[in-house]
Amino acid sequence: MKTVQISLNSIDKVKSFVNDITRFDYDFDLVSGRYVIDAKSIMGIFSLDLSKPIDLNIHAEENVDNVLATLKPYLI
């Protein structure tokens, strides 16, 4: 598992983020405070405080570099 910080500070960013990560078969969790939600859930993402950075847990053992390359626009 790898954890990175991302910023999803607009509706368009949230939509493109979900579209990008749904291409992968791995599990992704967003962690904000004590809340953990499925990163592939648009409704779940909008339940978080998007004004500050969010931790993204990537549950992948291999090809993490491909995932990080796709997530580059969102990384802090």
C-alpha positions, 0 to 999 in steps of 0.5 A: 500500500502507498499513501499520497496526498491529493487535492480535489478542490473543484467539481471538475477535478473530482469527476476527472479523478474518479474517471482516472482511477476507475481504469485501475482494478486496485482499491483506493481509499480517501482518508480525511480525519477519521473518515475513510471512503472509497475513492471511486465513489463520487458521492463519497468524495463530496461528503468530505471536506475538499478545502484541504488536502486528502490522503489517498491510500493505493492498495496495489503491490505492483504498477504503482508507478503507472497509478502515480503517473495518472494521478500526477495532476492531483498530487500535492 
